[in-house]
Amino acid sequence: TDGSVDGPGSITIDIRTDVCELYLEVLEDLWNVDPGLNDGISQIGIDLSDLSHLTELEKETVMHEFASKHNLPYIVGTWEELCEQGYIDKDNLYWEDGLFFSIKTNEGGDSDPERTAFDAQKWRSGLGAYFFGQCTAQKNADGKWSYTVGQEAIS
């Protein structure tokens, strides 16, 4: 496993960098589509809670790396939780200064460690969102992951 740190009295922390890189790539691809949604944001919300095949440390690694790359603070939570916390205006379906990203494993997406299926989205408002649907990812012979988007949608 990549990311291990061993030594006298040290703790071994295993982070599968290959699968983290897959989800970082998905988030980055979402960031780059419909860039107008990114204008004027000062924070991002991220929900990876439905990626049950990632450890909590791996989820945190992905979120931290993505937010750091864009020099933005991030809030962890579901869309509903971010509404409850006052970040997202639920009545008007709008996040004035933020973007919400989520990736959710599709049914059967966890059954094979070399393959997964998921949906991903970038959301700013009820009329400003981008979706990657029916995505499939496969671990290649070289250990790297690649993914394809089954369908794209914009609102």
DSSP file with accessible surface (Angstrom, degrees, kcal/mol):
  #  RESIDUE AA STRUCTURE BP1 BP2  ACC     N-H-->O    O-->H-N    N-H-->O    O-->H-N    TCO  KAPPA ALPHA  PHI   PSI    X-CA   Y-CA   Z-CA
    1    1 A T    >         0   0  115      0, 0.0     3,-0.6     0, 0.0    15,-0.1   0.000 360.0 360.0 360.0 139.7    0.0    0.0    0.0
    2    2 A D  T 3   +     0   0   92      1,-0.2    13,-1.4    12,-0.1    16,-0.0  -0.349 360.0  39.1 -76.4 161.5    1.2    3.5   -0.8
    3    3 A G  T 3  S+     0   0   44      1,-0.2    10,-0.2    11,-0.2     2,-0.2   0.613  74.7 150.4  80.4  11.5    1.6    6.2    1.8
    4    4 A S    <   -     0   0   50     -3,-0.6     2,-0.5     8,-0.1    -1,-0.2  -0.559  29.5-162.2 -79.5 142.4    2.9    4.0    4.6
    5    5 A V        +     0   0   94      6,-0.2     2,-0.3    -2,-0.2     8,-0.2  -0.980  16.5 174.7-124.5 114.4    5.2    5.6    7.2
    6    6 A D        +     0   0  117     -2,-0.5     5,-0.1     6,-0.1     6,-0.0  -0.907  15.4 117.8-121.3 150.6    7.2    3.1    9.2
    7    7 A G    >   -     0   0   39     -2,-0.3     3,-2.2     3,-0.2     2,-0.1  -0.933  69.3 -41.0 172.9 175.7    9.9    3.5   11.8
    8    8 A P  T 3  S-     0   0  141      0, 0.0     3,-0.1     0, 0.0    -2,-0.0  -0.353 127.4  -5.7 -60.0 123.2   10.7    2.9   15.4
    9    9 A G  T 3  S+     0   0   91      1,-0.2     2,-0.2    -2,-0.1    -3,-0.0   0.622 104.5 135.2  70.7  11.2    7.6    3.7   17.5
   10   10 A S    <   -     0   0   50     -3,-2.2     2,-0.4     1,-0.0    -1,-0.2  -0.492  54.8-122.1 -92.4 164.4    5.7    5.0   14.4
   11   11 A I        -     0   0  134     -2,-0.2     2,-0.6    -3,-0.1    -6,-0.2  -0.866  22.1-129.0-101.9 136.1    2.2    4.3   13.4
   12   12 A T        -     0   0   71     -2,-0.4     2,-0.5    -8,-0.1    -6,-0.1  -0.762  24.2-171.0 -86.7 124.1    1.5    2.8   10.0
   13   13 A I        -     0   0   78     -2,-0.6     2,-0.6   -10,-0.2    -8,-0.1  -0.976   7.2-156.2-117.4 118.1   -1.1    4.8    8.0
   14   14 A D        +     0   0   81     -2,-0.5     2,-0.5   -10,-0.1   -11,-0.2  -0.861  17.2 171.0-100.2 119.2   -2.2    3.2    4.9
   15   15 A I        -     0   0   29    -13,-1.4     2,-1.5    -2,-0.6     3,-0.1  -0.994  30.8-138.4-124.1 122.0   -3.7    5.5    2.2
   16   16 A R     >  -     0   0   87     -2,-0.5     4,-2.0     1,-0.2     3,-0.3  -0.667  21.2-174.1 -80.3  94.4   -4.4    4.1   -1.2
   17   17 A T  H  > S+     0   0   43     -2,-1.5     4,-2.6     1,-0.2    -1,-0.2   0.814  76.3  63.5 -63.8 -27.8   -3.1    6.9   -3.2
   18   18 A D  H  > S+     0   0   24      2,-0.2     4,-1.5     1,-0.2   127,-0.3   0.949 108.0  39.2 -63.3 -46.4   -4.3    5.3   -6.5
   19   19 A V  H  > S+     0   0    2     -3,-0.3     4,-1.8     1,-0.2    -1,-0.2   0.874 114.2  54.9 -74.8 -31.7   -8.0    5.5   -5.5
   20   20 A C  H  X S+     0   0    5     -4,-2.0     4,-2.4     1,-0.2    -1,-0.2   0.923 106.2  52.4 -62.3 -42.6   -7.5    8.9   -3.9
   21   21 A E  H  X S+     0   0   86     -4,-2.6     4,-2.3     1,-0.2    -1,-0.2   0.866 104.6  57.3 -62.3 -35.0   -6.0   10.1   -7.2
   22   22 A L  H  X S+     0   0    2     -4,-1.5     4,-2.1     2,-0.2    -1,-0.2   0.966 111.0  40.8 -58.5 -52.2   -9.1    8.8   -9.1
   23   23 A Y  H  X S+     0   0    0     -4,-1.8     4,-2.5     1,-0.2    -2,-0.2   0.838 112.0  55.6 -72.7 -28.8  -11.5   10.9   -7.0
   24   24 A L  H  X S+     0   0   42     -4,-2.4     4,-2.6     2,-0.2    -1,-0.2   0.914 108.0  50.2 -63.4 -40.7   -9.2   13.9   -7.1
   25   25 A E  H  X S+     0   0   84     -4,-2.3     4,-2.7     2,-0.2    -2,-0.2   0.918 109.8  50.1 -63.3 -42.2   -9.3   13.7  -10.9
   26   26 A V  H  X S+     0   0    0     -4,-2.1     4,-2.4     2,-0.2    -2,-0.2   0.948 112.5  46.5 -61.7 -47.7  -13.2   13.5  -10.8
   27   27 A L  H  X S+     0   0    0     -4,-2.5     4,-2.4     1,-0.2    -2,-0.2   0.911 113.3  49.6 -61.9 -40.5  -13.4   16.6   -8.6
   28   28 A E  H  X S+     0   0   28     -4,-2.6     4,-2.0     2,-0.2    -1,-0.2   0.906 109.3  51.3 -65.8 -41.0  -10.9   18.4  -10.8
   29   29 A D  H  X S+     0   0   53     -4,-2.7     4,-1.2     1,-0.2    -1,-0.2   0.907 111.1  48.6 -62.9 -39.9  -12.8   17.5  -14.0
   30   30 A L  H  < S+     0   0    0     -4,-2.4     3,-0.4     1,-0.2    -2,-0.2   0.910 108.4  54.3 -64.2 -41.6  -16.0   18.8  -12.3
   31   31 A W  H  < S+     0   0   40     -4,-2.4    -1,-0.2     1,-0.2    -2,-0.2   0.901 109.4  48.7 -56.3 -41.2  -14.2   22.0  -11.3
   32   32 A N  H  < S+     0   0   93     -4,-2.0     2,-0.3    -5,-0.1    -1,-0.2   0.700  94.6  83.4 -79.8 -20.7  -13.1   22.6  -14.9
   33   33 A V  S  < S+     0   0   36     -4,-1.2     4,-0.1    -3,-0.4    97,-0.1  -0.625 105.7   3.3 -83.7 144.9  -16.5   22.1  -16.6
   34   34 A D  S >  S-     0   0   55     -2,-0.3     3,-2.1     1,-0.1     4,-0.3   0.940  75.9-173.0  48.1  60.6  -18.9   25.1  -16.6
   35   35 A P  G >  S+     0   0   81      0, 0.0     3,-1.7     0, 0.0     4,-0.4   0.714  70.9  78.6 -62.9 -17.0  -16.2   27.3  -15.0
   36   36 A G  G >  S+     0   0   42      1,-0.3     3,-1.1     2,-0.2    -2,-0.1   0.811  84.5  63.6 -59.9 -28.0  -18.8   30.2  -14.6
   37   37 A L  G <  S+     0   0   18     -3,-2.1    -1,-0.3     1,-0.2    -3,-0.1   0.757  96.3  58.8 -65.9 -22.1  -20.1   28.4  -11.6
   38   38 A N  G X  S+     0   0   18     -3,-1.7     3,-1.4    -4,-0.3    -1,-0.2   0.613  78.6 118.4 -82.7 -13.8  -16.8   28.8   -9.9
   39   39 A D  T <  S+     0   0  116     -3,-1.1    -3,-0.0    -4,-0.4     0, 0.0  -0.311  82.6   1.2 -62.1 131.4  -16.9   32.7  -10.1
   40   40 A G  T 3  S+     0   0   69      1,-0.2    -1,-0.2    -2,-0.0     2,-0.2   0.612  89.0 146.0  74.2  15.5  -16.9   34.5   -6.8
   41   41 A I    <   +     0   0   24     -3,-1.4    57,-0.2     1,-0.1    -1,-0.2  -0.590  26.8 178.7 -87.5 148.8  -16.7   31.5   -4.5
   42   42 A S        +     0   0   59     55,-3.3     2,-0.3     1,-0.3    56,-0.2   0.325  68.4  21.5-124.7   2.2  -14.8   31.7   -1.2
   43   43 A Q  E     -a   98   0A  30     54,-1.0    56,-1.1    29,-0.2     2,-0.4  -0.978  61.8-143.8-162.0 160.3  -15.5   28.2    0.0
   44   44 A I  E     -ab  99  74A   0     29,-2.0    31,-2.4    -2,-0.3     2,-0.4  -0.968   7.0-146.9-131.2 149.4  -16.5   24.7   -1.1
   45   45 A G  E     -ab 100  75A   0     54,-3.1    56,-3.0    -2,-0.4     2,-0.4  -0.915  17.8-167.1-109.6 142.1  -18.6   22.0    0.5
   46   46 A I  E     -ab 101  76A   0     29,-2.4    31,-1.8    -2,-0.4     2,-0.5  -0.996  11.7-171.8-135.9 132.2  -17.7   18.4   -0.2
   47   47 A D  E     +a  102   0A   5     54,-2.4    56,-1.8    -2,-0.4     3,-0.1  -0.943  24.9 147.5-124.7 108.0  -19.7   15.2    0.5
   48   48 A L    >   +     0   0    3     -2,-0.5     3,-2.1    54,-0.2     6,-0.2   0.124  38.4 116.0-115.4  15.5  -17.9   11.9    0.0
   49   49 A S  T 3  S+     0   0   63      1,-0.3    -1,-0.1    55,-0.0    55,-0.1   0.756  70.5  57.6 -62.2 -25.5  -19.8   10.1    2.7
   50   50 A D  T 3  S+     0   0   79     53,-0.4     2,-1.5     1,-0.1    55,-0.9   0.377  77.5  96.3 -88.2   5.7  -21.4    7.7    0.3
   51   51 A L    X   +     0   0    0     -3,-2.1     3,-1.9     1,-0.2    -1,-0.1  -0.623  50.6 172.3 -90.6  78.5  -18.0    6.4   -0.9
   52   52 A S  T 3   +     0   0   81     -2,-1.5    -1,-0.2     1,-0.3    -2,-0.1   0.686  67.6  64.4 -68.2 -16.9  -18.1    3.4    1.4
   53   53 A H  T 3  S+     0   0   44     -3,-0.1     2,-0.4     2,-0.1    -1,-0.3   0.521  90.8  79.3 -86.1  -1.6  -14.9    1.8   -0.1
   54   54 A L  S <  S-     0   0    7     -3,-1.9     2,-0.1    -6,-0.2    -3,-0.0  -0.838  81.9-125.9-100.9 141.9  -12.8    4.7    1.0
   55   55 A T     >  -     0   0   67     -2,-0.4     4,-2.5     1,-0.1     5,-0.2  -0.372  29.1-107.2 -73.8 165.1  -11.6    5.0    4.6
   56   56 A E  H  > S+     0   0  139      1,-0.2     4,-2.6     2,-0.2     5,-0.2   0.901 123.0  52.8 -61.4 -37.7  -12.3    8.2    6.5
   57   57 A L  H  > S+     0   0   75      2,-0.2     4,-2.4     1,-0.2    -1,-0.2   0.904 108.5  49.5 -65.0 -39.9   -8.6    9.1    6.2
   58   58 A E  H  > S+     0   0    3      2,-0.2     4,-2.5     1,-0.2    -2,-0.2   0.922 111.1  49.4 -65.9 -41.4   -8.7    8.6    2.4
   59   59 A K  H  X S+     0   0   12     -4,-2.5     4,-2.6     1,-0.2    -2,-0.2   0.939 112.2  48.3 -60.3 -46.4  -11.9   10.8    2.1
   60   60 A E  H  X S+     0   0   82     -4,-2.6     4,-2.8     1,-0.2     5,-0.2   0.895 110.0  52.7 -61.9 -40.0  -10.2   13.5    4.2
   61   61 A T  H  X S+     0   0   35     -4,-2.4     4,-2.6     2,-0.2     5,-0.2   0.935 110.6  47.0 -61.0 -46.4   -7.0   13.2    2.0
   62   62 A V  H  X S+     0   0    0     -4,-2.5     4,-2.4     2,-0.2     5,-0.2   0.946 114.9  45.9 -61.6 -48.2   -9.1   13.7   -1.2
   63   63 A M  H  X S+     0   0   10     -4,-2.6     4,-2.6     1,-0.2     5,-0.3   0.929 114.5  47.4 -62.9 -44.9  -11.0   16.7    0.3
   64   64 A H  H  X S+     0   0   90     -4,-2.8     4,-2.7    -5,-0.2     5,-0.2   0.927 113.1  47.7 -63.1 -46.1   -7.9   18.4    1.7
   65   65 A E  H  X S+     0   0  100     -4,-2.6     4,-2.1    -5,-0.2    -1,-0.2   0.911 113.8  47.5 -62.5 -43.3   -5.9   18.0   -1.5
   66   66 A F  H  X S+     0   0    1     -4,-2.4     4,-1.2    -5,-0.2    -2,-0.2   0.951 115.2  44.0 -64.1 -48.9   -8.7   19.3   -3.7
   67   67 A A  H  <>S+     0   0    1     -4,-2.6     5,-2.2    -5,-0.2     3,-0.4   0.912 113.1  52.4 -63.9 -40.2   -9.4   22.3   -1.5
   68   68 A S  H ><5S+     0   0   62     -4,-2.7     3,-1.3    -5,-0.3    -1,-0.2   0.894 103.4  57.7 -63.1 -39.5   -5.7   23.1   -1.1
   69   69 A K  H 3<5S+     0   0  142     -4,-2.1    -1,-0.2     1,-0.3    -2,-0.2   0.856 114.3  38.0 -59.9 -33.2   -5.2   23.0   -4.9
   70   70 A H  T 3<5S-     0   0   37     -4,-1.2    -1,-0.3    -3,-0.4    -2,-0.2   0.324 109.4-123.7-102.0   8.4   -7.8   25.7   -5.3
   71   71 A N  T < 5 +     0   0  149     -3,-1.3    -3,-0.2    -4,-0.3    -4,-0.1   0.884  67.6 130.4  53.2  45.0   -6.7   27.6   -2.1
   72   72 A L      < -     0   0   29     -5,-2.2    -1,-0.2    -6,-0.1    -2,-0.2  -0.970  60.3-118.4-127.9 145.0  -10.2   27.4   -0.6
   73   73 A P        -     0   0   83      0, 0.0   -29,-2.0     0, 0.0     2,-0.4  -0.468  33.9-147.4 -72.7 154.9  -11.5   26.3    2.8
   74   74 A Y  E     -b   44   0A  55    -31,-0.2     2,-0.4    -2,-0.1   -29,-0.2  -0.943  10.8-151.9-129.7 150.6  -13.8   23.4    2.7
   75   75 A I  E     -b   45   0A  22    -31,-2.4   -29,-2.4    -2,-0.4     2,-0.5  -0.973  17.3-140.1-117.0 130.5  -16.8   22.3    4.7
   76   76 A V  E     +b   46   0A  76     -2,-0.4     2,-0.2   -31,-0.2   -29,-0.2  -0.785  51.8  91.8 -92.9 129.9  -17.6   18.6    5.0
   77   77 A G        -     0   0    4    -31,-1.8     2,-0.1    -2,-0.5    -2,-0.1  -0.839  69.9 -81.4 164.8 164.7  -21.3   17.6    4.9
   78   78 A T     >  -     0   0   27     -2,-0.2     4,-2.5     1,-0.1     5,-0.2  -0.338  50.2-102.7 -76.6 168.2  -24.2   16.6    2.8
   79   79 A W  H  > S+     0   0   47      1,-0.2     4,-1.9     2,-0.2     9,-0.2   0.932 125.1  50.4 -57.7 -43.6  -26.3   19.2    0.9
   80   80 A E  H  > S+     0   0   96      1,-0.2     4,-2.6     2,-0.2    -1,-0.2   0.905 109.2  50.5 -62.9 -42.2  -28.9   19.0    3.6
   81   81 A E  H  > S+     0   0   82      1,-0.2     4,-2.0     2,-0.2    -1,-0.2   0.903 109.1  51.1 -64.2 -39.0  -26.4   19.5    6.4
   82   82 A L  H  <>S+     0   0    0     -4,-2.5     5,-2.0     2,-0.2     6,-1.3   0.844 110.0  50.7 -69.3 -30.8  -24.9   22.5    4.6
   83   83 A C  H ><5S+     0   0   15     -4,-1.9     3,-1.6    -5,-0.2    -2,-0.2   0.947 110.3  49.1 -65.2 -48.1  -28.5   23.9    4.3
   84   84 A E  H 3<5S+     0   0  158     -4,-2.6    -2,-0.2     1,-0.3    -1,-0.2   0.836 108.9  53.4 -60.6 -33.6  -29.1   23.3    8.1
   85   85 A Q  T 3<5S-     0   0  105     -4,-2.0    -1,-0.3    -5,-0.2    -2,-0.2   0.474 118.3-112.2 -83.2  -2.3  -25.8   25.0    8.9
   86   86 A G  T < 5S+     0   0   63     -3,-1.6    -3,-0.2     2,-0.3    -2,-0.1   0.510  88.4 111.1  88.6   5.3  -26.8   28.1    6.9
   87   87 A Y  S   <S+     0   0   84     -5,-2.0     2,-0.4    -6,-0.2     9,-0.3   0.920  77.0  45.6 -75.1 -44.4  -24.3   27.9    4.1
   88   88 A I  S    S-     0   0    5     -6,-1.3     2,-1.1    -9,-0.2    -2,-0.3  -0.862  82.3-131.6-104.1 132.4  -26.8   27.0    1.4
   89   89 A D  B  >> -C   94   0A  66      5,-3.0     5,-1.6    -2,-0.4     4,-0.8  -0.728  24.0-172.7 -81.0  99.5  -30.1   29.0    1.1
   90   90 A K  T  45S+     0   0  115     -2,-1.1     3,-0.2     1,-0.2    -1,-0.2   0.852  79.2  54.2 -66.8 -35.6  -32.5   26.0    0.9
   91   91 A D  T  45S+     0   0  150      1,-0.2    -1,-0.2    -3,-0.1    -2,-0.1   0.898 121.3  29.8 -66.4 -40.0  -35.6   28.2    0.1
   92   92 A N  T  45S-     0   0  121      2,-0.2    34,-0.3    -3,-0.0    -1,-0.2   0.378 103.3-129.0-100.5   2.5  -33.9   29.9   -2.8
   93   93 A L  T  <5 +     0   0   77     -4,-0.8    33,-2.3    -3,-0.2    34,-0.3   0.944  64.5 124.1  47.9  63.4  -31.7   26.9   -3.8
   94   94 A Y  B   < -CD  89 125A  97     -5,-1.6    -5,-3.0    31,-0.2     2,-0.6  -0.994  52.1-159.5-154.2 139.2  -28.5   29.0   -3.9
   95   95 A W    >   -     0   0    1     29,-2.3     3,-0.8    -2,-0.3    -7,-0.1  -0.932  17.7-164.0-117.6 104.0  -25.1   29.1   -2.3
   96   96 A E  T 3  S+     0   0  145     -2,-0.6    -1,-0.2    -9,-0.3    -8,-0.1   0.885  82.5  14.6 -58.7 -45.6  -23.9   32.7   -2.8
   97   97 A D  T 3  S+     0   0   58    -10,-0.3   -55,-3.3   -56,-0.1   -54,-1.0   0.069 118.4  63.5-123.3  26.7  -20.2   32.2   -2.2
   98   98 A G  E <   -a   43   0A   0     -3,-0.8     2,-0.4   -57,-0.2   -54,-0.2  -0.929  57.8-140.5-146.7 168.8  -19.7   28.5   -2.4
   99   99 A L  E     -a   44   0A   0    -56,-1.1   -54,-3.1    -2,-0.3     2,-0.5  -0.990  16.9-144.7-128.5 140.6  -19.8   25.4   -4.5
  100  100 A F  E     -aE  45 123A   2     23,-2.9    23,-2.8    -2,-0.4     2,-0.4  -0.920  15.9-172.6-110.3 126.6  -21.0   22.0   -3.3
  101  101 A F  E     +aE  46 122A   0    -56,-3.0   -54,-2.4    -2,-0.5     2,-0.3  -0.945   7.2 172.6-115.5 138.9  -19.3   18.8   -4.7
  102  102 A S  E     -aE  47 121A   4     19,-1.9    19,-2.4    -2,-0.4     2,-0.4  -0.997  16.5-168.5-145.2 148.5  -20.4   15.3   -4.1
  103  103 A I  E     - E   0 120A   0    -56,-1.8   -53,-0.4    -2,-0.3     2,-0.4  -0.996  13.1-173.4-132.4 128.0  -19.5   11.8   -5.3
  104  104 A K  E     - E   0 119A  81     15,-2.8    15,-2.4    -2,-0.4     2,-0.2  -0.989  24.6-121.9-127.6 132.1  -21.8    8.9   -4.5
  105  105 A T  E     - E   0 118A  27    -55,-0.9    13,-0.3    -2,-0.4     2,-0.1  -0.479  28.9-132.5 -68.7 134.4  -21.1    5.2   -5.2
  106  106 A N    >   -     0   0   41     11,-2.6     3,-2.7    -2,-0.2    11,-0.3  -0.467  42.5 -71.0 -80.1 163.9  -23.8    3.6   -7.4
  107  107 A E  T 3  S+     0   0  198      1,-0.3    -1,-0.2    -2,-0.1    11,-0.0  -0.250 125.3  15.0 -55.1 131.3  -25.3    0.2   -6.6
  108  108 A G  T >  S+     0   0   53     -3,-0.1     3,-1.0     1,-0.1     4,-0.4   0.430  90.8 120.9  82.2  -1.2  -22.8   -2.5   -7.0
  109  109 A G  T <  S+     0   0    4     -3,-2.7     3,-0.2     1,-0.2    -2,-0.1   0.697  74.0  46.1 -70.2 -17.8  -19.9    0.0   -7.2
  110  110 A D  T 3  S+     0   0   64     -4,-0.3    -1,-0.2     1,-0.1     6,-0.1   0.468  86.7  89.7-100.3  -3.7  -18.1   -1.4   -4.2
  111  111 A S  S <  S+     0   0  102     -3,-1.0    -1,-0.1     1,-0.1    -2,-0.1   0.790  87.6  43.9 -71.6 -27.0  -18.3   -5.1   -5.1
  112  112 A D  B >   -F  115   0A  65      3,-0.6     3,-1.8    -4,-0.4    -1,-0.1  -0.967  67.8-151.4-122.0 121.0  -15.0   -5.3   -7.1
  113  113 A P  T 3  S+     0   0  103      0, 0.0    -1,-0.1     0, 0.0     3,-0.1   0.681  99.7  51.4 -66.1 -13.2  -11.9   -3.6   -5.8
  114  114 A E  T 3  S+     0   0   84      1,-0.1    25,-3.0    24,-0.1     2,-0.3   0.393 116.0  38.0 -99.4   0.2  -10.6   -3.1   -9.3
  115  115 A R  E <   +FG 112 138A 113     -3,-1.8    -3,-0.6    23,-0.2     2,-0.3  -0.997  60.7 172.5-151.6 144.7  -13.8   -1.5  -10.6
  116  116 A T  E     - G   0 137A   7     21,-2.3    21,-3.1    -2,-0.3     2,-0.4  -0.983  18.3-145.1-151.1 162.0  -16.4    1.0   -9.3
  117  117 A A  E     + G   0 136A  22     -2,-0.3   -11,-2.6   -11,-0.3     2,-0.3  -0.983  29.3 155.0-129.7 141.8  -19.5    3.0  -10.4
  118  118 A F  E     -EG 105 135A   0     17,-1.9    17,-2.4    -2,-0.4     2,-0.3  -0.977  34.4-132.6-158.2 165.7  -20.5    6.4   -9.2
  119  119 A D  E     -E  104   0A  64    -15,-2.4   -15,-2.8    -2,-0.3     2,-0.3  -0.939  25.2-170.3-120.1 149.2  -22.3    9.7   -9.8
  120  120 A A  E     -EG 103 132A   4     12,-2.8    12,-3.1    -2,-0.3     2,-0.3  -0.981   3.2-175.0-140.6 151.3  -20.7   13.1   -9.2
  121  121 A Q  E     -EG 102 131A  38    -19,-2.4   -19,-1.9    -2,-0.3     2,-0.4  -0.991  21.9-153.9-147.6 155.7  -21.9   16.7   -9.1
  122  122 A K  E     -EG 101 130A   0      8,-2.6     8,-2.8    -2,-0.3     2,-0.4  -1.000  27.9-173.3-123.6 125.0  -20.9   20.3   -8.8
  123  123 A W  E     +EG 100 129A  22    -23,-2.8   -23,-2.9    -2,-0.4     6,-0.2  -0.981  29.9 151.8-131.3 130.5  -23.8   22.5   -7.4
  124  124 A R  E    S-     0   0A  25      4,-3.1   -29,-2.3     1,-0.5     2,-0.3   0.589  75.8 -19.2-117.8 -35.2  -24.1   26.2   -7.0
  125  125 A S  E >  S-DG  94 128A  20      3,-1.9     3,-1.4   -31,-0.2    -1,-0.5  -0.963  73.8 -84.3-161.4 175.7  -27.8   26.7   -7.3
  126  126 A G  T 3  S+     0   0   31    -33,-2.3     3,-0.1   -34,-0.3   -32,-0.1   0.775 133.5  34.9 -61.2 -24.7  -31.0   25.1   -8.6
  127  127 A L  T 3  S+     0   0  157    -34,-0.3     2,-0.3     1,-0.2    -1,-0.3   0.223 114.4  62.9-112.2  11.7  -30.2   26.6  -12.0
  128  128 A G  E <  S+G  125   0A   6     -3,-1.4    -4,-3.1    26,-0.1    -3,-1.9  -0.731  70.4 111.4-140.6  86.3  -26.4   26.2  -11.7
  129  129 A A  E     -G  123   0A   0     26,-1.5    26,-2.3    -2,-0.3     2,-0.4  -0.986  42.2-152.5-152.3 157.2  -25.2   22.7  -11.5
  130  130 A Y  E     -GH 122 154A  38     -8,-2.8    -8,-2.6    -2,-0.3     2,-0.4  -1.000  15.3-162.8-136.4 135.8  -23.2   20.1  -13.5
  131  131 A F  E     -GH 121 153A  72     22,-3.1    22,-1.9    -2,-0.4     2,-0.6  -0.959  16.8-161.3-125.7 136.9  -23.6   16.3  -13.2
  132  132 A F  E     -GH 120 152A   8    -12,-3.1   -12,-2.8    -2,-0.4     2,-0.3  -0.982  29.8-171.5-107.2 116.2  -21.5   13.3  -14.2
  133  133 A G  E     + H   0 151A   8     18,-3.5    18,-2.1    -2,-0.6    17,-1.2  -0.791  53.7   9.8-114.0 154.4  -23.9   10.3  -14.2
  134  134 A Q  E    S+     0   0A 116     -2,-0.3     2,-0.2    16,-0.2    -1,-0.2   0.878  79.7 175.6  51.0  45.8  -23.4    6.6  -14.5
  135  135 A C  E     -G  118   0A   0    -17,-2.4   -17,-1.9    -3,-0.3     2,-0.4  -0.544  14.2-162.2 -79.3 146.1  -19.6    6.9  -14.3
  136  136 A T  E     -GI 117 148A  45     12,-2.0    12,-2.5   -19,-0.2     2,-0.4  -0.988   2.2-164.8-129.1 140.9  -17.5    3.7  -14.3
  137  137 A A  E     -GI 116 147A   0    -21,-3.1   -21,-2.3    -2,-0.4     2,-0.4  -0.967   2.7-169.7-126.6 143.6  -13.9    3.5  -13.1
  138  138 A Q  E     -GI 115 146A  69      8,-2.5     8,-2.0    -2,-0.4     2,-0.5  -0.997  23.7-127.3-133.6 135.7  -11.5    0.6  -13.7
  139  139 A K  E     - I   0 145A  56    -25,-3.0     6,-0.2    -2,-0.4     2,-0.1  -0.725  34.3-141.2 -81.8 124.0   -8.0    0.0  -12.2
  140  140 A N    >   -     0   0   62      4,-3.4     3,-2.2    -2,-0.5    -1,-0.0  -0.321  25.1 -99.5 -82.8 169.6   -5.6   -0.5  -15.1
  141  141 A A  T 3  S+     0   0  117      1,-0.3    -1,-0.1     2,-0.1    -2,-0.0   0.800 122.8  58.6 -59.3 -30.0   -2.7   -2.9  -15.3
  142  142 A D  T 3  S-     0   0  120      2,-0.2    -1,-0.3     1,-0.1     3,-0.1   0.427 120.4-108.2 -81.8   1.7   -0.3   -0.2  -14.3
  143  143 A G  S <  S+     0   0   26     -3,-2.2     2,-0.2     1,-0.3    -2,-0.1   0.359  82.2 121.3  90.5  -8.1   -2.2    0.4  -11.1
  144  144 A K        -     0   0  110     -5,-0.1    -4,-3.4  -123,-0.0    -1,-0.3  -0.621  57.9-129.7 -87.3 151.5   -3.7    3.7  -12.2
  145  145 A W  E     -I  139   0A  25   -127,-0.3     2,-0.3    -6,-0.2    -6,-0.2  -0.743  21.7-174.4 -98.2 146.8   -7.4    4.3  -12.3
  146  146 A S  E     -I  138   0A  52     -8,-2.0    -8,-2.5    -2,-0.3     2,-0.3  -0.965   6.3-164.2-133.4 153.7   -9.3    5.7  -15.3
  147  147 A Y  E     -I  137   0A  32     -2,-0.3     2,-0.4   -10,-0.2   -10,-0.2  -0.959  10.0-152.1-138.2 157.8  -13.0    6.5  -15.5
  148  148 A T  E     -I  136   0A  89    -12,-2.5   -12,-2.0    -2,-0.3     2,-0.6  -0.960  19.0-129.9-126.2 147.4  -15.6    7.3  -18.1
  149  149 A V        -     0   0   43     -2,-0.4   -14,-0.2   -14,-0.2   -15,-0.2  -0.859  11.0-163.0 -97.0 123.5  -18.7    9.4  -17.7
  150  150 A G  S    S-     0   0   50    -17,-1.2     2,-0.3    -2,-0.6   -16,-0.2   0.880  73.9  -4.7 -73.8 -39.0  -21.9    7.7  -18.9
  151  151 A Q  E     -H  133   0A 108    -18,-2.1   -18,-3.5     2,-0.0     2,-0.4  -0.993  60.5-149.6-153.3 151.6  -23.9   10.9  -19.1
  152  152 A E  E     -H  132   0A 109     -2,-0.3     2,-0.3   -20,-0.2   -20,-0.2  -0.945  16.1-178.9-121.5 145.2  -23.5   14.6  -18.4
  153  153 A A  E     -H  131   0A  48    -22,-1.9   -22,-3.1    -2,-0.4     2,-0.3  -0.991   8.2-164.1-142.6 150.3  -26.2   17.0  -17.4
  154  154 A I  E      H  130   0A 106     -2,-0.3   -24,-0.2   -24,-0.2   -26,-0.1  -0.969 360.0 360.0-132.2 145.3  -26.3   20.7  -16.7
  155  155 A S              0   0   59    -26,-2.3   -26,-1.5    -2,-0.3   -28,-0.2  -0.910 360.0 360.0-129.1 360.0  -29.0   22.7  -14.9
